[in-house]
């Protein structure tokens, strides 16, 4: 075998270690071209045999027909020893072919039956059981809707003995469970599956496949917890595998029937672009039908984000239009299958799926939505938006009592009193009574002017601001016509605030508010002067002129000019300004003043806002939680989201992530109910709370939702940070390949020159994941890419670390020459860094570890003398920066090298000293003791060597 062939076999092993999917398939096809050029029959056969499996599990089964046919023809044409070794695997692949051929309507049914006949002939000739042949004849009958034939082959399948070519202990019961579910035998399905799930399942398709098949039986038998858990676990395992598109359609359908329309919509949006590269027409048909049914359960005007494809740009598609499009596609595919099969069975199945509706009681499934959200109505806005508060409403304000004989001016006095006390509902009630009694006109001009002034007060929503501004302008004109300069200046100040709030005329607004305040300083009473300066502060806040706002608030007396309600409002505005100025102690003190006012006056919204400010500025997270509890007790609906989020963050800071989960989840649900886009950001925080609480499965689910939502909002930086979190969660779950896929996407996203350090960190992290998974050759490549990015970013120390890690990875990958070349690069970098006489500890550390890495690589290259020379002085340098563990590690390596160079006496001296400073039983101590025993043996002192081994339990 040539060196070139050796290299190709090594590449095949590397490709086999890759995760199933597009990347592995691309690598396989590149390898096939090289293999065919090498003209090695065995390598060509083995590569295509492996390729058949890669295509099946990688989501491109149509290509497996070609590799299987090639291998079968080669097997029959000229049998060789390597063919014989693959005979069982080739017989196993017949099952892949029958399954696959059924899923492509362009393949005649007779061809599938011919493959089955050939499969049976070969199984008989080899003396194998026909159990799996009967199973696949059952599957053909079931596919075409021949119930009688399906029952016949099912009985034969179940009564024929199993052998080593039968499907695994998970896949055989999965098909049985599906048959029981299709025929309404749900209790039998669950009973059959329970022992299977209790055992060990090592097949790539299990346990997610049988769990998915159990969703309906669990639901129909009232096992709701089992259904929920099966859905979460199975979908989590499938969500990144294109080959599982059919089963993902089952999960979409399950969310639909359980009343989780929003969750079903999320799955549709997440996997919609998979239809462009569906593994088979059958999978596309099933997913499209399930997705269409799901889309019909949501508001048809809602849009679904569809990623770009070769024949269309990315776009937001209305749900109703997409539902029709998918239904049409599924129906057309079903008609093609039925034309091939000569039945109507597939069309009937698709029609049934398209008619899927929620059934029975809602079953909560989401880790982020704790109840079924009420559908948002048109015009809802995100809570907590907008600029600084102009006023504060809500709270325990007594209801309005309006005597029947109250005159117009008395009614307006009462309205003003309600406005002053922040009772917006009471204000509107009184004004409604005024309009009902006196809307006919005939009021004195002063009374009509006051009604115009209060017209602006009752228009509190952002959408009504333009109308409020015009009402203020009209009131101002009326007061000037009356010659009432005091009221004219009051209205001028209010007009200035409204203009500042809009943001379009902030400069004019601040000028009006300031001019009015100067005038009222001369002609107004204490309360009017205080309110005027508060309005100047508000206009300044809208313009983000925080220092000027604070100066205006400082001119307001602590008692609000004798008005406790104004004093409360001013206290809250002071909190907002001090918070913006990052004057934390002063902000915290102001928040306590505002809290006191809120409690005394019963102003719920103001009290809640002050409590949340206290929470945000508290030194002790426990105090923050208490403040949030008080806020939640009085907060109006519009403040529940910020209250929940602030409490959740306080709980996280207090190390109570499990409790924070509940608050974050409630905040997400409230956002969804109100149609607010902020739920994607909150899901990101919720995912982190789940992660910290150790609930990694739920963390993964919510983080996936967050990434999708953040991408849709165009918040790439936040989406990428969430991807990084998700990659960490995947690592915690042991899902290495999904973690690597996310890190690869992050590295691609961080492609700008400003992002080079972050890109390098991500690449190095991917190298760490691969290194820990013993995929050393791939790890070395990632470390090399990280080093290059660090170099471009000018981060020399980080570049040295990445190159050192590359050298180690190439060493363990068996790439000796490449490892030596990596060490040469490390040495060049180290020389540059070592030239600095004022080294920081991190540089000293990295230079020492670089020397150790080089020594290990050179020792492996049978150059122990050079390796030993590199370690001179390294332990002392490590101890100088208190890296005692690493110093001991280098000492142990030095002892090993001394033994290799036949210097046992030097090794003994060193290793005894090292052992004296190591904890007994630690790994370095065990290594040092082992080497010491070897040194003593080399010195002919075997009794002492035995004593060392016994003392350190080296024979155990």
N, C-alpha and C positions, 0 to 999 in steps of 0.2 A: 504494500500500500504506500502510495507516495505521500510526501509531506503535504502536498496540496489536498489530497483526499483526507488526511488527518485533520486538516483545518476545516474541511466541509463537515466532517462528522462532529467536530467540536461546535460548529455553528448550529448544526441541527439540534444538538443538546441544548444550546442556549435558546433557540427558538422554542423548543419544547417546554422550557421553564418560563416562558412568557405567559401572561394571562390570555385567555381566550378573547378574541376580538379582532378589530380591524388592524391593529398594530402587528399582532402575531401573523395574521394572514398576509399582510404586506411583506413581512420578513420571510415567510415561507415561500412566497412566489419569487422573491428575489433569489432565495437559495435554490429554488428549482431550476432557474435559468443557469446558475453556476454548476449545479449537479449534472444537468443534461450535457453541458459543454465538457464536463470531465469524463463522460462516457463510462460511469461506474454503475453496472446493473444493480448490484445490491443496494447501493446508496440511493439510486433512483427509486427502487421499489420501497425501501423503508421510508424515504422522505414522503412518498405519495400515500403510503399507509398512514403515516402520522398526519398528513395533510387532510385526509378524509375526516379524521376526528376534529382537527382544527376548524375545518369548514362547518361541521355540524354545530359545534358548540360556540363558534365565533359568529354565527348569524348569517352565513352564506351557504346554506345546504345545497343549492343548485350546483355549486362547483364541486361538491363531493361526488356527484354522479360521475364526473369525468375521472377523478382520481381513483374511485372504486373500480370503474370499468377497466381502466388501464391496468390496475393491480390484478384484477381477476383474469384478464387476458394473459398477462405475463405469468401468472401462477399456472395457468393451464397450458401455455405454449411450451414452456421449457422448465419443468420443475427443478429447483435447486435447493440445497440445504437451507438457505435463508428463507425460501418459500415455505418449507415445512415448519420452520419455527414460527411463521406468521399465520399458519393455517387457521388456528382458532380465532385469531383476531379478524381474519377475513370473513369467517362465518358470522362473527358478531356484527360485522359491518352490513351484512344483508338486512338486519333489522333497521339500521339507519336508512337504507335505501327504500324499504317499503314505507316507512313513516314519511320520508321526504317526498317520494313520488306522489303520494296521495294529496300533498299540499300544493301541487302545481296542476291547474286544470288543463294545461296544454299537453300533459302527458296522458296518453290513452290509458284507460283502466285495464285494458288487456295487457299492457306492458307491465303494470304493477303485478298483475296476477301471474304473469310469466316469471317475474323475478321471484315471486313466492314459490312457484313450482320448482324453480332451480334451487332455491333455498332448501326446500323440503328434500329434494333429491340428494343434495350434498350432505344434509344432516343425516339422512338415512345411511348414506354410504359411509359416513364416519362413525356410525354407531351411536349417534347422539339422540337424546330425547326430542320428540316433536312438540314438546310443551310450548316453546316460544313460537313455533310455526303456527300452531293453532291460535295462539294469542293474536298474531298478526293477521290471520284470516278473519278473526273476530273483528279486528280494527277496520278492515276493509268493509265488512258487512255493516258495521255500525256507521261508517262514514257515508255509505249510500242510503242508509235508512232501512235496510232489510232486517227488521226486528227478529224474524223467525230464524234467519241464518245466523244472526248475531248471537241469539240464545243458544243455538246448536254449537257454534264454535266456542262460546264461553264455557259450556259444560265440558267440552273436550279439553280446553285449556286448563280448567281447574282439576280435572281428573287424571291428567297425564303427569307423570313424575317430573320434577325439576331436575336439572343438571347444571353443569358449570356454564352453559350457554343461555340459561334462563336469565331474564332481567333481574336486577338486584332486589334485595328485600324491601326497598322503598318504591321502586318503579313498578313492579308487578302489582302491589296493592293500590298504587295510585290509579292505575287503569281500572281496577275493580271498583274503587271508591267512586270514580267518575261514572261508571256504569250503574252503580247503585243509585247515585244521585240523579242521573238522567231518568231512571225508572221509578223514582219516588221512594226508594228504600233508604231513607236517611239514617235511621237508627242503626241499621246494619252497616252502613258506610262508616259511621263513627266507631262502632264496635270493632270493625276490621282494622281501622287505622290506629287505635290506641296502643296496641302492643308494638306496632311498627315504630311509632314516635318515641316509645319508651326505650327502644334499642339504639344501636349505633348505626348511623347511615353515613357512608363515605362517598357515595356517588355524587358527581358534580351537580346533579339535578335535585338532590335531596338535602334537607327535608322540605325545601321551599315548594317543590312540586306537589307533594301530597298535602301540605298545608293549604295550598291554594285550592286544591280539589275539595278540601273539607269545608270551605267557607260556607257554602249553601247548606250542607248537612248540619253543621254546627248551628247555623241560624234557624233552620227549620225545626230543630229539636230543642231550641231554647237555651243552647249553650253559648250565651252571648259573650262571656269573658273569653272562652276558648276561641270564638270567632274573631274577636278583637285582637287577641294575641297572635293568632295565626296570620291574620292580615298584616299586622305590623312586621312580624318576623319574616314572613315569606316575601313581602314586597321589598323589604330592606335588602334581602339577598339578591333580588332580581333586578332592582331598579337600574343597574348599570349594564345589563346584559341584553344586547339587541336580540339575541336568540330567544329571549323570553317574552317577546312582544305579545304573543297570543295570551300568555298567562297574565301579563300586565293588564290586558283587556278584561280579564276576570276580576281583577282588583278594582278597576274602574267601575265595572258593573256592581260589585259588592258595595262600593261606596254609594252608588246611586240607590240601590234597593234599601239601604239602611238609613236613608235620609241625609247623607253627608254630601249634598250637592256641591258645596264649595270645595270640599276635598276631592271629589271626582273631577271637578273642573281643573284643579291644580295638576292632577295626574295627566289629564288630557293635554294640557298645555306643555307639561314637562316632556312628554313622549311623542307629541304630535309630529315632529320632524322625522321620527323613526319610520313613519309611513313612506317617506321618500326612499328609504333603503330597507324596506321590510324584508325579513328573512325568507318569506314566502307569501304568495297570494292568499293562502288560507289565514296566515297570521294577520295580514293586512285587513282581510275581510272581517275577522272577529274583532280586532281592535277598533276598526272604523265603526262597526255597528254599536259596540259598547260606548264609544266616545259620542256618537250621535245621540244616543239615548240620554247620556249624561248631560249633554249640552242643552237638551230640550227641557231640563229641569231648572235652568237658571234664566234670568232675565235675558231675552233674546238680543237686547241692545248692548249687553255687556260684550266686551271684545276679548278675543283670545289672541295672544301673541304667537304668530307663526314665523319661524326663522326662515331665512332666505334659502332658496334652492336654485338649481341650475336654470329652471324655467320661470322663476318668480322672485321678486325682492321680498325682504322681510316686511311684515305688515301686521297691524291689529285687525283681526277679522271679526265681525259681529257673530255672536254665538249662534244665532238663528240661521244665518247664512252658512256657517261652517257645518252645523248639524245637517242641513239639507245636502250639502256637498258630500259629507261622509256617508250619509244614508244611501245616496245615489251610488257611491263607489262600492259600498258593501253589497248592495242589491245586485249591481252588475256583476260583481265577482261571484256571488252565489249562483246567478244564472249561468255563468260559464262552467262552474262545477257541475251543476245539474245537467247541462247539455252533455258534458263528458260522461256523467254517471247514468244518464237515462232515468233520473228520478227528480222529485221536487224537494228532497229532504233538506238540502242546504239553504234553499230559499225560505223554507218554513222556519229553520233555525234562526236565520237572520231576521226575519219578520218578528219572531218572538223576542229577540234581543233588542230590536229597535223599539219595541213596545214596553221596555223595562221602565218601571216606575217605583218610587219609594213604597214600601209595604210595611204595615205595622208601625210599632213604636220606633222613634228615633234611637239609633244606637251610636253613642258618641265614640268616635274612632280617633280623632285628631289629638295629637300631643300638644297642640297650640290653641285649639278651640274647645272650651270645656262645656259648651252647650250648643244647641243649634242656633246659629245667629239669625236674628230677624233680618230679612232682606233690606238693604239700604234703599232709601227713597231718593228721588231726584232732588238735587239741590243741597244735599247734606255736605258739610265741610268737615275738615279735620279738626278735632278738638284742640284747644290750646293755641290756635294760630293767631295771626295778626300781631299788632304792636302792643304797646303798654295800655293797660286798662284805663278808660276814661272815668269809669265809676265802678262800683261793685254792687251787685244786687243779690237777692236771695236771702235766706235766713229766716229766723223765727219772728217775723213782723206781724203784728195783729191784723186781722182782716179789716177791710174798710167798712165803716158804717156811714151811710149817706142819708141824712134825714130828708124827708120828702119836701120840706119847705126851704131847703138850702138855696140861696140865691146864686147867680152866676159868679160873682166875685168870691163868695165864700167857697164855692166849688173849686175855683182856681187856686185859692189859698190852700185848700186841702190837697189839691194835686201837687202843688209846690212842696208841701210838707212831706208827702209820700216820696217825691223825687229826692228831697234832701236826706231822707232816711233810707235811700237806696232800695225803695220798694217799687220796682218797675211794674209789677203786676197791679199793685194798688194804684199807681199813677194812671195806668191805662184804664182801670175800672172807673176812676173818678172822671177822667176825660170823656169816657164813653157816656157816662151819665150826663155830663155837661152837653155833649153833642146831641144827645137824645132830647134834652129839654130845651136847648137854646140854639139849635142849629139853624133856625129860621132867619137868623140875623137880627138886626136892630139893636145890637149891643153897642154901648159907648165905645169910642175909638180906643181908649186905654184898655178896656176889657178885651176887645178884639186883638190888640197887640199882644197882650199876655197869652191869649190862646195860640197865637202864631208862635210865640216863644216856646210854649210847651209842646207844640207840634214837633219841634226838633227833638225834644226830650223823649217822646214816646217812640221815636224811630231808632231802635237800638242796634239793628243788624247791619253788618257791613254793606249788604246789598242796598240798604236804604240810605246810606250816607249822602248820595247826591241830593235826594229829596230833603233830607235834614238840613243840608247846607242852604238850599234854596229857601226853606222855611225860616232859617235864621236870618238870611238876607232880607226877607220880607218883614220880619219882626223888627230888625234894625231900622229899616226905612220908616216903619210905622212909629217907632219911638222917637226918631229924629223929627218926624212931622209933628209929634206931640210936644217936642221940646224937652223930653224926659232924658236928660243926659246920663243920669246914673244907670237907668235900665239899658240905655243905648250902649254904654261901655261894658256892662255885664254881657250883653248879647255879642258885642264885638269880640270879647275874650273867648266866648264859646265858639264863635265862628272861626276864630283863629285856630283853636284846637281841632275842630273838624277838618279844616283845610290841611293841617299838619298830619292828621291821621291818614288822610288819603295818600299822602306822600307826593302828590303832584304839585302842591303849592305849599310845601313845608316852610319855605322862606317867608312867604307872605303871611302864612299862619302864625309863625313865631313873632313877626313884626306886629300883627294885629293884637296878639295876646299881650305882648310887652307894652304896647301903647295904651291898651285898656287898663293894665295894672298901674301904670304911672298915673293915669287920670283918676282911678279909683283911690289911689293913695291920698288924693286931695279931697275928693267929694264923696267917698264911700265910708260906711261904718266899718267896725273891726272885722265883722264876718265877711263883708264884701271884699275888703282888702286881702284877707287871708285866702279867700277862694280865688281871687284874681292871680295871686302869685302861684297858687297851685296850678292854675291853668297855664301860666308861663312855663312851669316845670314840665307839664304834660307835653306842650308843644316842643320844648327842647328835647324831651325824651324821644319823641317821634323822629326828630332830626338827628338822634344819637349824639347830641351835644350834652354829655352827661355832667360835665363840670358846671355848665351853666344851669342845668336842671337842679343840681344840688344847691347851688347858690340861691336859686329861686325858692326852694323848699326851706332854706335856712331863714328866709324872711317871713315864714308863716309861724305865728305863735304856737306853742305846744298845745294850747287848748282850742286851736282852730278858730280863734277870734270869738270864743264863746260857743262854738258849734261842735259838740262832741262827734257828730257824724263826719264833719269835715276833717276833724283831727284824726279820725280813724283812716279816712281816705288818704290823707297826707302821709300818715305813718306807713301805709302800704306803698305809696309812691316812693318814699324814701328807701324802703327795702329794695325796690326794683333798681333805683339809681345806684345805690351802694353795691349791689350785686354786679351791675355792669362795670363799675369802677374797680371791682375786685378788692374792695375794702371789707374783708370777711368779718373781722371782729365787730366793726361798726354795723355791718349788715345784720349780723346775728342779733345785736342789741336792738336794732330797729324792728326786727321781726318780732321780738318779744313784746315790744311796745304795741305793735299792730295786733298781736294775738290778744293782749289784754283788752284793747279797745273792742275787738271783735266779740270777745266773750261778754263784756259788759253791755254791749248794745244789741247782742243777738244777731250779728251780721254774718250769716253762714258763709257766703262766698268769700267775703273779706277775711274771715277767720281761717277758712281753709287755705287761702292763698298765703296768709302769714305763716300758718303752720308748715306749709311746704317749703317756704323760704327758711324757716328755722331748721327744718330737716336737712336741707341742702347745705347749710352752713354749720351744722352741729359738729363738735369735736368727737363725740361719742356716737357710734352708729346706733346704740341702744336708745339714746335720746332721740335720734332721728326717727326711729321706728315709732316711738311714742307720739311724736309730733304728727306723723302720718296717720296714725290711728285716730287722733283728734280731727284731722282734716277729713278723713273718710266719714266720720260721724256726722259732719255738717255740710259736706260738699254737695253742690247741685250737680245734676247729671253731666253738665259740660266740663266739670273739673275731675270727674272720676278717673279718666285716663292718666293725667299727670299725677294724681294722687297715688294711683296704683303703681305707676312706674317709679315714682320717687321712693315709695315704700319698698319696692322690690330691690332697688339699688342700695338702699340702706341695709336691707337684710343681707345682700351679697357682701357688703362691707363688714357686716357683723359675723360673717362666716356661717350664715344660715341659708344656704343656697336652696335647700329643699323647700323652705317656706317661700323664698323668692319666686320659685317656679309658679306658685299659685297666683301671685299678683301679676307677674308678667303675662301668664295665660289669660287672666281676666282682662288685662289691658288690650291684648291682641283681639280678644273676642269683641270688646267694646268698639275697637277701631273698625273691625269688619262690619259690625252692625251699623256703623255710621258712615260707611263708605269712605273711610279715611285711608290714604295711601301709606300712612306711617306704620301700618302693621308689619311691613317687611323689615323695618329697622328694629321693631320690638321683637319680632321672631328671632332675629340675630341675637339679641340679648337673652331671650328665653332659651335659645339653644345653648348658650354659654352657661346659663344657670343649670340646665339639665346636665351639662358636662361636669361642672364643678360638683354637682350632687351625686355624680357617679351613675347617672341614668343615661348611658351612652346611646342606647337604641333610640330613645326619644330625642336625644340631642341631635342625632343624625337626621331623623325625620324632619325636625323643625328647621335645622340649618339648611337642608335641601330646599325647603319651602322659602326660606329667607333669601337664598342665592337667586332663586327664580324670580322672586319679587323685586329684589334689588337690581337685577339685570334689566327687568322690564322698566324700572324707573330711570335707567341710564346711570345709576350710581355705581360706576365700575370700581372705584376705590373701595367703597364699602362692601360691594359684592366680593371683591378679591380678598378682603380681610375676613369675610365670612367663609370663603372657600378655604382659607388657611386654617380657620377654626375647624371646619368640617374635615379637613385632611387629618388634623390631630385626633378628632373623634374616631375616624375610620381606623387610624393606627391603634387606638385604644380597643377597638372592636376586633382587631386582628385582620381587618380588611385592607391588606397591603396594596393590592392593585388599584382599588378605587382611590386610595390616598395618593398613590403615585400619579394617577391620571389627573387629579386635582392640582398637584404640585407642578405637573407638566403644563397644565393650562395657565397656572399662575406665572410660571416662568415666561410663557409666551406673551401673556398680557403685560408683563413688566419689561417691555422691549425698548423703552425710551432711555436716553442717556442719563436722565435724572434718576431713573429707577435701578441703575446698575447694582448698587449695593444690595437692594432688596431682591433683585433677580438672583444674585449670587447666593444669598442666604437660602432662597427657596431651592436652588439647585443643590446646594450642600445638604439641605435637609432631605431632599430626595435621595441623595447618595447615602445618607445615614440610614434611611428606611431600607434601601436595597442591601446595604452592608449588614444590617441586623438580620435580614432575611437570607443571608448567605448567597446573595446574588451579586457576587463580588465583581465580576467583569462589568456588569451594568453600573454598579456603584462607582467603579473607577472612572467610567466615562462621565458620570454626573459630577464627581469631584473635580475632574479636569475642566469641565465646562464652568463650574463654580469658580475655579482658580482663574480662568480667563476673564470672567466678569469682574472678579475682585481686582485683577490687574488693571483693567480698563478704568475701574473706578478709583484707582490709586490707593487701594487698601492692601498694603504689602504684607502686613502680619496675617491678615485673613487669607491672602493668597498662599502664604507659606503653609498655613494650617491645611488648606484644601489640597495642596500638592502632597503634603505629608500623608494625608488620608488616602489620596490616590495611590501613593506608593504601597501602602498597606493593602489596599483592595487588590491591586495587581499581584502582589505577593500571594495572597490567599487564593486568587483566581488561577494560580499556576502560571502566570505570565511573567516568568523570571526576568527575561531581557527587558520587557517593558517596565517592570518594577525598577530595574537598575537605571533605566533612562529617566524615570520619574525622580529617582534620588539625585541624579545629576542636576535636574532642574531645581530640586530642593536646595542643593548645595549652593547653586548660583544665587538664589534668593537669600539664603542664610548669610552668605558673605556680605551682601549689601546691608542687611539689618545689623550684622555683628560689627560693622564699621562705626556705628554710633556709640561713643563712649558713655553716653548717659542713657543707658537702656532702661526702659520701664519694665516692671516685673512681667507683664504679659509677653514682651519680646524675649526676655530671658527664658521664660517658660516654653515658648514655641521653638526657640532655637535648641533647647535641650531635647524636646520631644522629636524634633527633626533629626537630631543626631542619633537618637534611639532608633527611629524608623529606618534610617540609613544603615545602621548596624545590623538590624534584623534582615534587611534585604541582602546586604553583602554576605552575611553569614549563610543565608539560604543559597547564595551563589558560590558557596565554598571559598569564601574569602574572609576567613575568621580573623586573620591578623589585621586586615584593614578595618574590619568591624570593631575590633577591640580598641584600636587607636582612636576611633571616632568618639569613644565613650570617656576618654580621659577628662577628668574634672567635671563631667556632666552631673553626677550625683551631688557634688558640693554646690554647684550652681542652683540646683533645684532646692536643696535644703536652705540656701540663702534666701529664698522667697517663700519658705515654709511649705513647699510642695513635697512633704515627707513621703507620702505614698508613692509618688512617681519616682522619687530618688531611690527608694527601696526596689522598685521595679527595675530600674536601670542597674542597680547593684546585682540583682539576681541574674540579669542578662550577662553582666560582666563575668560573674562566676561561671556561667555556662560556657562562655567563650574561652575562659582560661582552661577549662577542662578539655575543650576541643583542641586547644593548642598544647595539651599534655603538660599543664602546669598545675597539678593537683595541690601542691603546697600553697601556692598563691591563692588558689580557689578556696582552700580550707580557711585560710586566714580571713579572707574577705567575707565568706559566708557565715562564719561564726559571729563576726561583728554584726552582720546584717540581721541574723536570727535574734540577736539580743535585743533588737529594737522593734521587733514585729510582734503583733498580738498572736498568741498561740492559737493554732487552728485556722488562721486566715490563709487565703490562697497564696499570697506571697511567702508566708512562713512555710507552707507545705512545699512550695517550689524550691525555696532555699534549702530546706531540710533534705529534700530528695537529691539535690545537687551536692550538698555536703556529704551525704552518705556515699555518693559516687566518688567524690574526691578522696574520702577515707579509704574506700576500696582500692583506689588507684595508688594509694600510699602503702598498701598492704596492711591496713588496720581494720580488718573486716569485723572484729568484735565491736569496735567503736561505731562502725557503720551500722551494724545491726541494732546497736543501742539507740542510735539516732532514729532509725526507722521505727523502732518500737515506741520511742518517746513521742513521735509525731504521728503514730498510727498510719504509717505509709503502706503497710501490707494489707490494711483493711479495705 
